[in-house]
Amino acid sequence: MAIDPTPTHPSRHGSVRVGRRGAASRFHRLAQRKQLLFVAPAAVFLVVFAIFPLFQLLRMSVSDVTVSTLNDTWRFTGLENFQSNFASPAFGETVLNTVIFVGIVTVLGLVGGLAAAVLLSKSGRWTGFVLSLLVFIWALPPVVNGSVWKFLLGSSGLFNSIGLETGLTTQPIPFLFDDSYALYSVALVNAWAVIPFNALVFRAAIMGISQEVFEAARMDGATRWEEIRHIIIPVVRPTTLVLLVLTVVYGFRSFDFIYVMTFGGPGVATTTLPFLGYVQAFVRFDFGLGAATAVVAVVMVIVLAIFYARSVRREEVHS
Amino acid sequence: MTKHSSPGRSTVKFASAALATGILVLAGCTPDNGEPDPGASAAGGGDAQTLTVWHYFSDDNQVKVMDDYKDLFESNNEGVTVENVFVPYDQLNSRLITGASTESGPDVVVFNGADASTLALGDVLAPIDDYWASFADADQFPDSVVHSLEGSAYAVQGYVNLLGLWYNADILDEVGVEPPTTLDDLNAALDKVVAAGYSGITLSGLPNSQGEWQGYPWMTAYGFDYADPQAQPLTDAFGMIQDWTDSGALTAEAVTWDQTVPFQTFAAGNVAFAENGNWQMGTAESTADFNYGVVPLPIGDTGKVYLGGEGEGIGAFSKNPDLAWKYLSETYFSTEGQLIAADVVGSIPARADAAQDDAVTSNALLDAFATSIDRNGATYPSPAISPQSVADQQLEVGQLWSSVIGGQLTPEDAAQKAVAALEALK
């Protein structure tokens, strides 16, 4: 029998190589499928609880949805709801209220959080107690928190009583019922509520700084303020950026404190976008109009979310 | 392992972060305390049956009435359990309406009577025409307490609630004034009590339907009418209110008060008057340690006082509407049930026979409210407002009422805004 020397099949080595490549490819595909399997619950959750509601919100915002049509077909009205909002003078006032509110919450929340973190960065007798107090404040439901503050800021509340008793004021300060004060008062309380979270995150960042750095600075004659300015603040800069975005988002979605403390009043003096959306949808039962307001708020927050995502990615690249 | 950061992945990251954030914003728009089970409904099968009743009562006496009704019905109907579910006032309507989209809800709904048309439009209430037509005692009820929409009845009020002028008799005696019968009397009395170091009057200035309900008598006292809204009567009424806040007779803090807080403030004893309702009788009896009384609000011939109260209806998705009707007919709509409410909270029975009962007619406080019904009683909400616009009207006027008390708007500006808002709702 003649033997054809021409190899009609791939060489042994080649066959093995292809076989290995095929096996690797199959393994890779299998791994990918496994990954998809693990991702599936989160993806389903996201679709059901995030994408679908957002889609419904967008659909509602361009439809005529009232109490009598909520459970029927929604008539498409284009941008009518948005136009109706923008045409209302109260809407501009509400946007301004929202910006002021977010500004106060953000500035005080960050500055207060950093200050508290610096104070709590050194171990001491009271540090553990204060830290647990911060966690307690952070964990308090806003409805409870708001009710307590409403009581404290009342005409006969703690602050006015102290002011009157000590002679600092001759009349009770109308914290919650004068339009010059009400928005600032609620914003201050909101800022107070976010300080614990910011303080805990800032403290974690500060605790990451080696003690040797501080010791070296002290040997060079640095004061505490100089330590804060030249060591702590630069080190917590990335944390500040993340907290900045989170606090702004927190301020934007603040609703509970306004609901409990002022119900948007006096008049509409403390009405912000989330509260306006609530009133339009769940008090006036104009769900389309409320959805349009919510979309405006969501768009503003999404812009901030994009900044947040970018800052996180930048930090990842740097690290 | 190398980490890749392709543009596609970045986009997904951005989109995920944005969507999650959006949901957080939306989640922040709905309060979440006081969670009733929307699936809770009558269990129709078997001997044991559960009947769910949603209400918004938080006052102890009002809660007691609900408990008494539960006991009454359960003792008359073996095997039936009545489950009273509290839902905060501000959340009741929205929960009922959003629950309707999933065809869930309670068997019986006890709600603000003014919201009957809103709830009927939202498919929350079942029509009760057949039940009402076959109800032997239907003729005991005046037509004004039957809430209908487009020819169908959806709810009935078992009792009437309205506002009156509560007064602290000890303070009035001290400053030497009689309970007022006219606006001039009231203003003069307020000047005197404030000069004597007391607070003048408490009321609610909350920027919602409660504010509108409380402001309406004063607005109509100057001739305001929703059928023909004019600015001048409102300017006059709002001017009087701001005179009260300027003089210290009324605290601007009222803008943060619902109707419960001002009465508690009055009951503490340092306030001469309270604009509040007959449902506070139980609270007054248990809290106030001074002599007090009630007179009709001194709002003249043109003044109107809403005849409010809770409407009672059957949930559109009740699995056992017959049992729900039986509950209503044996509690809210029965003589015995109405006398329980009259006794515990001072409600004025809607039934003619119950209203003539000794327990009602011998009560001096209730007599003042009964006089007010005859003299100034008005349908709530105003028939001049279309059912579709009631929620808007109450909110708009409530917010302006709040602005006036808080000093955010001048009487003239508030009046102009109110007229413009009401014109837009037509």
Interface residues (C-beta under 8 A of the other chain):
Chain A: L46 F49 A50 I51 P53 L54 L57 T66 V67 S68 L70 N71 P141 V143 K150 G154 S155 P174 L176 F177 D178 D179 A182 V249 F252 R253 S254 F255 D256 Y259 M261 T262 F263 G264 G265 P266 G267 V268 A269 P274 G277 Y278 V279 A281 F282 V283 R284 F285 D286 A294 A297 V298 V301 I302 L304 A305 I306 Y308 A309 R310 R313 E316 V317
Chain B: K3 S5 S10 K13 F14 S16 A17 A18 L19 A20 T21 G22 I23 L24 V25 L26 A27 G28 C29 T30 P31 N33 D90 Q91 N93 S94 I97 T98 A100 S101 T118 L121 G122 D123 G205 L206 P207 N208 T251 A252 E253 A254 V255 T256 Q388 A391 D392 L395 Q399 L400 S402 S403 I405 G406 G407 Q408 L409
